[in-house]
Amino acid sequence: GMRDGANGRTEDRFLDHAQACAKHGLPADRNQWLLGRTRGLERYCTARNGVAVGESNSRYAGVCPLETERQFLRGYDVGRDLHEARSRLAWLDGEMHRIRVLLEPRRDKDKDDKRDDDKQKHEKPLSDAERTSLAIQLGIHLVERERLSHEVFEIEQVARRIE
């Protein structure tokens, strides 16, 4: 029960334990499990743990008692904000890499990498307009990346202050 509580599991989890015990002819003590789960929830239902749960993009199942749920959710919201900002930053980094690859100068045909040669034969070179458009997109992404990096930093500062 304590482990289930510390992991934010619902009371339905007891049924899994009861079935596993029954397969081995053992009784499952719901009251003892609930006592352990309550102690585990004391560790789970903190603002600091809320940050960790939100940051890992884990789901909150509404298991915290009313007296601790507010503080848990305060941390959880910060953790989710951090996860979302980092995810957007990672996507942006991927887009910038994709654009940079497209803008790379084409290699000479004299290179001995046959696969690249075959690939280049089938690639249509970018027009000047396409290169300009990609360069503009890259510039916009760079500005957005700077803004997002600052946002991540600010959210991280908030998360560090949560106790």
KEKE-3310 file (N, C-alpha, C; in steps of 0.2 Angstrom, whole numbers, plus 5000, padded with zeros to 4 digits):
npx = (5004:5010:5019:5011:5004:5014:5017:5006:4994:4978:4964:4959:4969:4971:4963:4971:4981:4974:4969:4981:4986:4976:4978:4988:4983:4983:4977:4971:4974:4964:4962:4975:4982:4976:4980:4994:4995:4989:5000:5010:5004:5006:5019:5018:5009:5014:5020:5033:5034:5023:5028:5038:5030:5022:5032:5037:5027:5017:5001:4989:4979:4970:4971:4975:4972:4960:4966:4980:4980:4979:4992:5000:4994:4998:5012:5012:5006:5016:5026:5020:5020:5033:5037:5029:5035:5048:5046:5041:5053:5062:5055:5057:5071:5073:5066:5074:5086:5082:5080:5092:5100:5093:5098:5111:5126:5127:5136:5151:5151:5161:5164:5166:5155:5143:5129:5125:5128:5118:5107:5108:5106:5093:5087:5080:5087:5086:5077:5082:5072:5066:5076:5078:5066:5067:5078:5073:5063:5071:5078:5066:5063:5075:5074:5062:5067:5076:5067:5059:5069:5072:5059:5059:5070:5065:5053:5060:5066:5055:5051:5061:5060:5049:5043)
npy = (4994:5006:5009:5010:5021:5031:5031:5037:5029:5023:5018:5007:4999:4990:4979:4972:4968:4959:4949:4944:4939:4929:4920:4913:4908:4916:4928:4945:4960:4973:4984:4986:4988:5000:5008:5009:5014:5027:5032:5032:5041:5053:5056:5057:5067:5081:5097:5098:5085:5085:5094:5085:5075:5081:5086:5075:5072:5064:5057:5064:5056:5061:5058:5063:5069:5082:5091:5092:5092:5104:5110:5100:5101:5114:5112:5102:5109:5118:5109:5103:5114:5116:5104:5105:5117:5113:5103:5109:5117:5106:5102:5113:5114:5102:5105:5116:5110:5101:5111:5117:5106:5105:5117:5115:5115:5106:5091:5087:5077:5069:5062:5047:5041:5031:5029:5042:5049:5043:5047:5061:5062:5060:5071:5086:5102:5116:5130:5148:5155:5146:5143:5156:5157:5146:5150:5162:5156:5149:5159:5165:5154:5154:5166:5162:5151:5157:5165:5154:5147:5156:5156:5143:5143:5152:5145:5134:5141:5145:5132:5127:5134:5129:5120)
npz = (5000:5004:4994:4983:4986:4987:4974:4968:4965:4963:4973:4967:4964:4974:4971:4961:4969:4978:4969:4965:4977:4980:4970:4975:4986:4997:5009:5007:5015:5016:5024:5030:5019:5014:5025:5023:5010:5013:5020:5010:5001:5008:5005:4991:4989:4988:4985:4979:4974:4965:4955:4950:4945:4935:4927:4921:4913:4918:4922:4933:4945:4954:4967:4979:4996:5001:5009:5005:4992:4985:4986:4980:4967:4963:4962:4952:4941:4938:4934:4923:4915:4913:4907:4895:4889:4887:4878:4867:4864:4861:4849:4841:4840:4833:4821:4817:4814:4804:4794:4792:4787:4775:4769:4768:4758:4743:4741:4732:4717:4717:4728:4738:4743:4739:4742:4746:4734:4725:4732:4730:4716:4715:4722:4720:4717:4728:4724:4723:4729:4737:4746:4752:4758:4767:4775:4781:4789:4797:4804:4811:4819:4826:4834:4841:4848:4857:4864:4870:4877:4887:4893:4898:4907:4916:4921:4927:4937:4945:4948:4956:4967:4973:4987)
capx = (5000:5014:5022:5006:5002:5019:5017:5000:4990:4971:4962:4957:4975:4971:4960:4976:4985:4970:4969:4988:4986:4971:4981:4993:4979:4984:4972:4974:4971:4962:4963:4982:4984:4974:4985:5001:4993:4989:5007:5013:5001:5009:5025:5016:5005:5018:5021:5039:5033:5019:5033:5041:5025:5020:5038:5038:5021:5013:4994:4987:4973:4965:4972:4978:4967:4959:4971:4986:4979:4981:4999:5002:4992:5002:5018:5010:5005:5023:5030:5017:5022:5040:5037:5027:5040:5054:5044:5041:5060:5065:5053:5060:5078:5072:5064:5080:5091:5080:5081:5100:5102:5091:5102:5118:5128:5127:5142:5153:5149:5167:5164:5166:5149:5139:5123:5124:5128:5112:5102:5108:5104:5086:5085:5079:5090:5082:5077:5084:5066:5065:5082:5077:5060:5070:5082:5068:5060:5076:5078:5061:5064:5080:5071:5057:5070:5078:5061:5057:5074:5071:5053:5061:5074:5060:5049:5064:5067:5049:5051:5067:5058:5043:5045)
capy = (5000:5012:5010:5012:5028:5035:5031:5040:5024:5024:5012:5001:4995:4985:4973:4968:4964:4954:4944:4941:4935:4924:4915:4909:4906:4921:4933:4952:4964:4979:4989:4987:4991:5007:5012:5010:5019:5034:5035:5033:5047:5059:5057:5058:5073:5087:5102:5096:5079:5088:5096:5079:5071:5086:5087:5068:5071:5058:5059:5064:5052:5064:5053:5067:5072:5089:5096:5092:5092:5111:5111:5095:5103:5120:5110:5099:5114:5121:5104:5102:5120:5115:5099:5108:5122:5109:5099:5114:5118:5101:5101:5118:5111:5097:5109:5120:5105:5100:5117:5118:5101:5107:5123:5113:5115:5099:5088:5085:5071:5065:5059:5040:5038:5029:5031:5050:5051:5041:5051:5067:5062:5061:5077:5092:5107:5121:5137:5153:5157:5141:5144:5162:5155:5142:5155:5166:5151:5147:5165:5165:5149:5156:5171:5159:5147:5161:5166:5148:5146:5160:5153:5137:5145:5155:5140:5131:5145:5144:5125:5126:5137:5125:5115)
capz = (5000:5004:4988:4978:4988:4985:4966:4966:4963:4966:4978:4963:4964:4979:4967:4958:4974:4980:4964:4965:4983:4979:4966:4979:4992:5003:5010:5006:5020:5013:5029:5031:5012:5015:5030:5020:5005:5016:5022:5004:4999:5012:5001:4985:4988:4990:4979:4976:4970:4960:4950:4946:4941:4930:4922:4918:4909:4921:4924:4940:4946:4959:4973:4985:5000:5000:5013:5002:4984:4982:4986:4975:4960:4962:4959:4946:4935:4936:4931:4916:4911:4911:4902:4888:4886:4885:4872:4861:4863:4857:4843:4838:4838:4827:4815:4815:4811:4797:4789:4791:4783:4768:4767:4767:4751:4740:4741:4726:4715:4717:4735:4737:4747:4734:4744:4745:4727:4723:4735:4727:4709:4715:4725:4716:4720:4730:4721:4727:4733:4743:4750:4755:4763:4773:4779:4785:4794:4802:4808:4815:4824:4831:4839:4845:4852:4862:4869:4873:4881:4893:4897:4901:4912:4921:4924:4931:4943:4949:4951:4961:4974:4976:4992)
cpx = (5004:5017:5017:5004:5008:5020:5010:4994:4983:4969:4960:4963:4975:4968:4966:4980:4981:4970:4976:4989:4982:4974:4986:4990:4981:4978:4975:4970:4970:4964:4971:4985:4983:4979:4991:5000:4993:4996:5011:5011:5004:5016:5024:5013:5008:5019:5027:5038:5028:5023:5036:5036:5023:5026:5039:5032:5017:5006:4993:4980:4968:4965:4973:4972:4966:4964:4978:4986:4981:4988:5002:5000:4996:5009:5017:5009:5012:5026:5027:5020:5029:5041:5035:5032:5046:5052:5044:5048:5063:5062:5056:5067:5078:5071:5070:5085:5089:5081:5088:5102:5099:5095:5109:5120:5128:5134:5144:5152:5155:5168:5163:5160:5144:5131:5121:5124:5121:5106:5102:5106:5096:5083:5085:5082:5085:5083:5080:5078:5065:5070:5081:5071:5063:5074:5078:5065:5065:5078:5073:5061:5070:5078:5066:5061:5073:5073:5059:5063:5074:5065:5055:5065:5069:5056:5054:5066:5061:5049:5056:5064:5052:5046:5039)
cpy = (5006:5014:5012:5019:5033:5036:5034:5035:5025:5018:5006:4997:4989:4978:4969:4964:4958:4948:4940:4936:4929:4918:4910:4907:4910:4926:4940:4956:4971:4985:4991:4990:4998:5011:5014:5015:5026:5036:5036:5040:5053:5061:5060:5065:5079:5091:5100:5090:5081:5090:5090:5076:5075:5086:5081:5067:5065:5061:5059:5061:5055:5060:5057:5069:5079:5093:5096:5093:5099:5112:5106:5098:5110:5117:5106:5103:5117:5115:5102:5108:5119:5109:5101:5113:5118:5105:5103:5116:5113:5100:5107:5117:5106:5101:5113:5116:5103:5105:5118:5112:5102:5112:5121:5113:5108:5097:5087:5078:5066:5061:5051:5037:5037:5031:5038:5052:5049:5045:5058:5067:5062:5067:5082:5098:5112:5127:5142:5156:5152:5142:5150:5160:5151:5146:5159:5162:5150:5153:5166:5160:5151:5161:5167:5154:5151:5163:5160:5146:5150:5158:5147:5138:5148:5150:5136:5134:5144:5137:5124:5129:5134:5120:5111)
cpz = (5000:4998:4983:4980:4986:4977:4964:4963:4966:4970:4973:4962:4968:4975:4964:4963:4977:4976:4964:4971:4982:4975:4970:4986:4998:5003:5009:5011:5018:5018:5030:5024:5012:5019:5026:5014:5007:5018:5016:5001:5002:5008:4994:4984:4991:4984:4975:4971:4964:4954:4946:4942:4935:4924:4918:4913:4911:4922:4931:4941:4951:4966:4980:4989:4999:5003:5010:4994:4981:4981:4980:4968:4958:4959:4952:4940:4933:4932:4924:4912:4908:4906:4895:4885:4883:4879:4866:4859:4859:4850:4838:4836:4833:4820:4812:4811:4804:4792:4787:4786:4776:4765:4766:4760:4749:4740:4734:4724:4715:4724:4734:4740:4741:4736:4744:4738:4724:4725:4731:4720:4709:4718:4720:4720:4722:4726:4725:4731:4739:4748:4755:4760:4769:4777:4783:4790:4799:4807:4813:4821:4829:4836:4843:4850:4858:4867:4873:4878:4888:4897:4901:4908:4918:4925:4929:4937:4948:4952:4956:4968:4977:4981:4994)
residu = (GLY:MET:ARG:ASP:GLY:ALA:ASN:GLY:ARG:THR:GLU:ASP:ARG:PHE:LEU:ASP:HIS:ALA:GLN:ALA:CYS:ALA:LYS:HIS:GLY:LEU:PRO:ALA:ASP:ARG:ASN:GLN:TRP:LEU:LEU:GLY:ARG:THR:ARG:GLY:LEU:GLU:ARG:TYR:CYS:THR:ALA:ARG:ASN:GLY:VAL:ALA:VAL:GLY:GLU:SER:ASN:SER:ARG:TYR:ALA:GLY:VAL:CYS:PRO:LEU:GLU:THR:GLU:ARG:GLN:PHE:LEU:ARG:GLY:TYR:ASP:VAL:GLY:ARG:ASP:LEU:HIS:GLU:ALA:ARG:SER:ARG:LEU:ALA:TRP:LEU:ASP:GLY:GLU:MET:HIS:ARG:ILE:ARG:VAL:LEU:LEU:GLU:PRO:ARG:ARG:ASP:LYS:ASP:LYS:ASP:ASP:LYS:ARG:ASP:ASP:ASP:LYS:GLN:LYS:HIS:GLU:LYS:PRO:LEU:SER:ASP:ALA:GLU:ARG:THR:SER:LEU:ALA:ILE:GLN:LEU:GLY:ILE:HIS:LEU:VAL:GLU:ARG:GLU:ARG:LEU:SER:HIS:GLU:VAL:PHE:GLU:ILE:GLU:GLN:VAL:ALA:ARG:ARG:ILE:GLU)
# end
